[in-house]
Amino acid sequence: MQQGAEAVVRVTVGALWQAPEAVRPVDAPALGTPADVGAWVAGLDPDQRVGGCVLSQLLLGERVLITALRPDGWAQVVAVEQASARLDPRGYPGWLPAAHLTPARTAADGTPQVVVDATVTALHTRPDGPVALPGVVLGTRLVPAGPPLDGWRPVHLPGHDEPLWLPAVHLAPAPTRPPTAAEILAVASRLLDVGYLWGGLSAYGIDCSGLVHLTWRRLGVPLPRDASDQAAAAQRVELGTERPGDLYTFAQPGSRVHHIGIVTAAPQGHGERRMLHACYRHRKVLEERLPPERTATLVDARRF
C-alpha cells in the first residue's frame, strides 16, 4: 500500500481514530487483526464510550483513500463511503492501523451484490465449518463467490485468498430501489437497546448519526456520516407534516445540528412527537416520545 492509493478494510469493524496518539490502553482489542470490537466495547466504562477519540467506524470491505503512512504502522485515510462535506469533500478523514487495510485489487473489491441482514454473524471456512472471522455486522456489503450450497453462501473477502461462508439467511440482495418507511423502521428497530458509543457504526455500539447512516446503508442509500451533514443533504419538511421514516434534527440556537433521530409516528395533538434514536443521555438506542428538553432544541424535520 502507498500514499494516494485506494484500499479496503479487512477487519469486520475498524475504528477511525482522531489521531494515533488518541489511542488509550483500553483500546487494545480494537487494534488487533482481527479487531475484537465486542471485547473492546465491553471493556469501556460509560465515560470512555462517549470520548471523542473515535471519529467513526469502517465496515469490512469499505473503501478508503490513503493520504499518509507512518513508519509506526498507522495510516491516515479518507473514508470515501462516508461523506463529510464539513471535514473533507472526499469523505470522512481519520487514522487507523495500516494492518486493518488491504490493497484494493482483489476479487473482494468487485461490486457488492449482497448485504448482511443479521445484526451480527460470522464467516466460516466452509459450510457449517469452523469460524474464520467473527463479528460481521449488519449493513456490511459483500461480493458473492458463487451460488448458495446447503443453506450457505460463499463470499469474497478482502485479504483472503479463498472464499468464506455464512448462512444464506443472514444475507439479502443489495437493494436497488428507495426504501419504504416500514423498511427504515424495521432496520432501525433491530438496533434498539444497542449501547451508545461515540463514533459507533455497528451493533456493538452506535451514535445518533451512526444509527441513521447504518440504517440507510443497509437499505442501499449512501448518506453522510455526521448529523449536520445528514440534515443538510436531506429535504426540509414542515413540522406538522412529518411522517414515519423522516428525520428530526436538533441544535442549540446559532449552532449546527448536533443530534438526529428517526420519526416513528405522525405528530399527535398537543405537539406530541416520537422518534427512534441513539440517545447520549440514556446511553442506548431507544424509541420514545420527545421529552420537553429535547423538543426545546428541535429544529425541523428532514426527508431523504
C-alpha positions in Angstrom: 0.0 0.0 0.0 1.1 3.5 -0.7 0.1 7.1 -0.2 -2.5 8.2 -2.7 -3.7 4.6 -3.3 -7.2 3.2 -2.6 -7.5 0.3 -0.1 -10.3 -1.7 1.5 -11.0 -2.6 5.2 -10.1 -6.2 6.0 -11.4 -6.3 9.6 -15.1 -6.7 10.4 -15.3 -3.3 12.2 -12.4 -0.9 12.2 -12.2 2.3 14.3 -11.4 5.6 12.6 -9.3 7.4 15.2 -8.8 11.2 15.7 -5.0 10.5 15.8 -2.7 7.6 16.8 -1.9 9.5 20.0 -5.5 9.4 21.0 -5.5 5.6 21.5 -5.7 4.5 25.1 -4.6 1.2 26.7 -8.2 0.1 27.0 -8.4 0.3 23.2 -6.0 -2.6 22.5 -8.7 -5.1 21.5 -9.9 -2.7 18.7 -6.4 -2.5 17.3 -5.7 -6.2 16.7 -6.0 -8.1 13.4 -8.7 -9.3 13.6 -10.1 -6.5 15.7 -12.3 -7.7 18.6 -14.8 -4.9 18.8 -17.1 -6.7 21.1 -14.4 -7.1 23.7 -13.3 -3.5 23.2 -16.7 -2.1 23.8 -17.3 -4.4 26.8 -14.1 -3.1 28.4 -15.1 0.6 28.1 -16.6 2.4 31.1 -19.5 4.8 30.4 -17.2 7.9 30.1 -14.8 6.1 27.8 -17.8 5.2 25.5 -18.5 8.9 24.9 -15.0 10.2 24.5 -14.1 11.8 21.2 -11.0 9.8 20.3 -13.0 7.6 17.8 -14.5 9.6 14.9 -16.3 6.8 13.1 -16.1 3.1 12.2 -15.5 1.3 9.0 -17.1 -1.9 8.0 -15.5 -4.9 6.3 -14.9 -4.2 2.6 -15.3 -0.4 2.9 -13.2 1.7 0.6 -10.7 4.3 1.8 -8.2 6.6 0.2 -4.7 6.5 1.9 -3.5 10.1 2.4 -0.4 9.3 4.6 1.5 6.3 6.0 3.6 6.4 9.2 6.6 4.2 10.0 4.9 3.1 13.2 2.1 1.3 11.2 -0.6 3.9 11.2 -2.4 5.1 8.0 -4.2 8.4 7.6 -7.2 7.8 5.3 -10.4 9.3 3.9 -13.4 7.1 4.2 -14.8 7.7 0.8 -18.1 5.9 1.5 -18.9 8.3 4.5 -19.4 11.7 3.0 -18.4 14.7 5.2 -18.7 18.0 3.4 -17.7 19.9 6.5 -14.4 18.0 7.1 -13.2 16.8 3.6 -15.1 16.8 0.3 -13.6 13.4 -0.5 -15.0 11.7 2.7 -14.5 11.3 6.4 -10.9 11.7 7.5 -9.1 9.9 10.3 -6.4 7.3 11.2 -6.4 3.5 11.6 -3.8 0.8 11.8 -2.5 0.0 8.3 -2.8 -3.7 9.1 -6.6 -3.2 9.0 -6.3 -2.4 5.3 -5.5 -4.4 2.2 -4.8 -3.1 -1.3 -7.9 -2.6 -3.4 -7.1 -5.0 -6.2 -8.6 -8.4 -5.3 -11.8 -10.2 -6.2 -13.3 -8.9 -3.0 -13.2 -5.4 -4.4 -15.9 -6.1 -7.0 -19.4 -4.6 -6.9 -21.2 -5.9 -3.7 -24.4 -7.7 -4.6 -25.4 -8.8 -1.2 -25.6 -7.1 2.2 -25.5 -8.6 5.7 -29.0 -8.7 7.2 -28.1 -10.3 10.5 -27.4 -8.0 13.4 -24.1 -9.9 13.9 -22.9 -13.0 12.1 -19.7 -14.9 11.4 -17.8 -16.1 8.4 -16.8 -19.8 8.2 -14.1 -21.7 6.4 -16.7 -23.9 4.8 -20.4 -24.6 5.1 -21.1 -25.3 8.8 -17.3 -25.3 9.3 -15.0 -23.5 11.8 -15.4 -19.8 12.3 -12.8 -17.9 10.4 -14.0 -14.3 11.0 -16.5 -13.5 13.8 -18.3 -10.2 14.3 -19.5 -9.4 10.8 -22.3 -6.8 11.3 -25.5 -5.5 9.8 -25.0 -3.4 6.7 -21.7 -5.0 5.6 -21.7 -5.3 1.8 -20.2 -8.4 0.3 -19.3 -9.9 -3.1 -20.7 -13.3 -3.8 -18.3 -16.0 -4.8 -20.9 -18.5 -6.1 -24.4 -19.8 -5.6 -25.7 -21.0 -2.2 -24.9 -24.5 -1.1 -27.0 -26.3 1.6 -28.2 -23.0 3.0 -24.7 -21.4 3.0 -23.3 -18.7 0.7 -19.7 -18.2 -0.3 -18.4 -14.6 -0.4 -15.1 -13.0 -1.4 -13.3 -11.2 1.5 -10.6 -8.5 1.4 -7.3 -10.0 2.5 -8.4 -13.7 2.0 -7.4 -15.8 -1.0 -10.2 -18.3 -0.6 -14.0 -17.5 -0.2 -15.6 -17.8 3.2 -19.1 -18.9 4.0 -22.0 -17.6 6.0 -25.7 -18.7 6.4 -27.6 -17.6 3.3 -30.4 -16.4 5.6 -28.0 -13.8 7.0 -27.8 -12.1 3.6 -30.1 -10.1 1.5 -29.8 -8.8 -2.1 -28.3 -5.4 -2.4 -31.3 -3.0 -2.6 -32.0 -1.3 -5.9 -34.9 0.9 -5.0 -35.6 3.6 -2.4 -36.6 2.2 1.0 -40.1 2.5 2.4 -40.8 3.9 5.8 -41.7 0.4 7.0 -38.3 -0.9 5.9 -36.5 2.0 7.5 -38.2 1.5 10.9 -37.7 -2.3 10.7 -34.0 -2.0 10.2 -33.5 0.7 12.9 -35.7 -1.1 15.4 -33.3 -4.1 15.3 -30.8 -1.8 16.9 -33.0 -0.9 19.9 -31.1 -1.2 23.2 -27.7 -1.2 21.5 -25.4 0.9 23.7 -24.4 4.4 22.8 -20.8 4.7 21.5 -19.4 8.0 20.2 -18.4 7.4 16.6 -20.0 3.9 16.7 -21.4 2.5 13.5 -22.3 -1.1 14.4 -24.5 -3.4 16.5 -21.7 -3.3 19.2 -22.2 0.4 19.8 -23.6 3.3 17.8 -24.2 7.1 18.0 -27.1 9.1 16.7 -25.8 9.8 13.2 -24.3 6.3 13.0 -27.8 4.9 13.5 -29.1 6.9 10.6 -26.1 6.2 8.4 -26.2 2.4 9.1 -29.9 2.1 8.6 -29.9 3.7 5.2 -26.7 1.9 4.3 -28.4 -1.5 4.9 -31.1 -0.3 2.6 -28.8 0.7 -0.2 -28.7 4.5 0.3 -25.4 6.2 1.0 -25.7 9.0 3.5 -23.2 11.4 5.0 -21.7 10.4 8.4 -22.4 13.3 10.7 -25.8 14.7 11.8 -25.2 18.2 10.4 -24.2 16.8 7.0 -27.2 14.4 7.0 -29.5 17.3 7.7 -28.0 19.5 5.0 -28.3 16.7 2.4 -32.0 16.0 3.1 -35.1 17.9 2.1 -36.7 20.1 4.7 -40.2 19.1 5.8 -42.5 21.5 7.5 -43.0 20.5 11.1 -46.5 19.0 11.5 -46.3 17.3 8.1 -43.5 14.8 9.0 -44.2 11.1 8.7 -42.6 7.8 9.9 -39.2 7.4 8.3 -38.4 11.1 8.2 -35.8 12.6 10.5 -35.9 15.1 13.4 -32.9 17.4 13.7 -31.8 19.2 16.9 -29.5 22.2 17.5 -28.8 24.9 20.1 -29.6 28.4 18.8 -27.0 29.6 16.4 -25.2 26.2 16.3 -25.1 23.4 13.7 -27.2 20.3 14.1 -25.8 18.1 16.9 -28.5 15.4 17.1 -30.7 13.4 14.8 -33.4 10.7 15.1 -35.9 8.8 13.0 -39.5 9.8 13.2 -41.6 6.7 14.2 -45.1 8.2 14.2 -47.1 11.1 12.7 -47.3 14.1 15.2 -50.2 14.0 17.5 -52.3 16.7 19.2 -50.6 19.0 21.8 -47.3 18.6 19.9 -46.6 15.0 20.8 -43.9 13.5 18.7 -42.0 10.2 18.8 -38.6 9.1 17.4 -36.1 6.3 17.5 -32.6 7.4 18.2 -29.2 6.7 19.8 -29.6 8.7 22.9 -26.5 10.1 24.7 -28.4 10.8 27.8 -29.8 7.3 28.2 -26.6 5.7 26.7 -28.6 3.4 24.3 -30.8 3.3 21.2 -34.5 3.7 22.2 -37.8 4.8 20.8 -39.6 7.4 22.9 -41.9 10.4 23.0 -39.8 13.6 22.7 -39.4 15.0 26.2 -39.7 18.8 26.7 -35.9 19.3 26.9 -35.5 17.6 23.6 -38.4 19.5 22.0 -36.8 22.7 23.1 -33.9 22.1 20.6 -36.0 20.7 17.8 -35.1 22.5 14.5 -37.1 20.8 11.8 -37.9 17.5 10.1 -36.0 16.2 7.1 -36.6 13.6 4.4 -34.5 11.5 2.1 
